């Protein structure tokens, strides 16, 4: 909705020039730690990421891997390396609220796909050891300004998929920001399939499993999980104890209005649950109830037509209507190449702004839209004090853009994660640059016989 495909093709042709612009702006090498150096980006349009609107002629100061200050009238510290941001935008790094980045590289090749498991274990599965920071989608997403991501497991058998993580997309071998950040469970149509074929079976299975986890918490030594009546083995029961005690968030995938209300009602039996709703395509229909329950939502931002029976009331105004009702909403990729296309985050948010121009639609202001892909997902994960905005003391996840980041022709010219400047190339950009202008010469070795 932001821009048409021809504009995007023009933007892609401009990317090599952006690499030159980045080198001219920064002067240094990507991947070199800047922790001991103070950097001041001046004269830029600055978006804090907290829901406020962009600030003209702002300054961002980072040092020691942290944001020191950001906004108008910020003084440049003596001795700081100054980057002229005139004509540029500076934002916090994007946070993908729902993804499977690092768990999958080629979805159709099983050896590169760790999103789900057919295993005796369910809730005990921890995705963190499987995150591959060398997977091509990690670098591609980083090149698009995504610096952190919520990584969600997929349910291979049963309703519980396991423990998700929050990761950074830095060019290093230490991607984990927070392991075991939440437990993930499927309800609705997917949950019904995993529980034997019906929603009543899914909710009964859910309640029974949580009660077994409570039994384990009361007497771990006497719980063996081997009885034919037990739904949980010891490992899964132990993994669900933090969930029933309210120490670990429970992310529940539910799309329809009726399923959302059923999920909210679970707190009557398990009042300690710290719920996060994922999907919520029909969330706008029950937004007042979600807001009253103070449950954050992670939703998609590109769907405008029903793609399943549980999404019959799909509308692209869903996010705007929920935000208007007071629901804290983040956006992520729901059923849309969630392992590969994190770069669609800016299109999701940009569409929310564009909706304001459509009669009868409900969109978001620029600041509200950007918050759904920056501080809102960080807060939903309990990391709002560490990442997601340019407020003082937050991690120096900073992106310089060559234009408005919510317009599809704009792109990053510099990215920092934890104050470390990152490379902004990837396999796709290297192939593009190699073959953009074919020249006479020897064929690649693959063509030699």
Secondary structure, DSSP 8 states (H G I E B T S, - for coil): --S-HHHHHHHHHHHHHHHHHHHHHH-S-TT-B-TTS-EEEEEEEEE-SSS---EEEEEEEEETTEEEEEETT----TT-EEEE-TT-EEEE-EEEEEE-BTTBSSTT-GGGB-SB--SS-STT-BSGGG--TTSHHHHHHHHTTEEEEEE--B-SSSSEEEEEEEEE--SSS--EEEEEEEEEEE-HHHHHHHTTS-HHHHHHHHHHHHHHHHHHHH-GGG--S-STT-SS-HHHHHHHHHHHTTSSEEEEEE-SHHHHHHHHHGGGT-TT--EEEEE-TTGGGGHHHHHHHT-EEEE-SS--S--SGGGTT--TTHHHHHHHTT--EEE--SSS-TTT-GGGHHHHHHHHHHGGGSTT-----HHHHHHTTTHHHHHHTT-TTTSSS-STTSB--EEEESS-TTSTT--EEEEEETTEEE----HHHHHHHHHSS--SS---GGG--
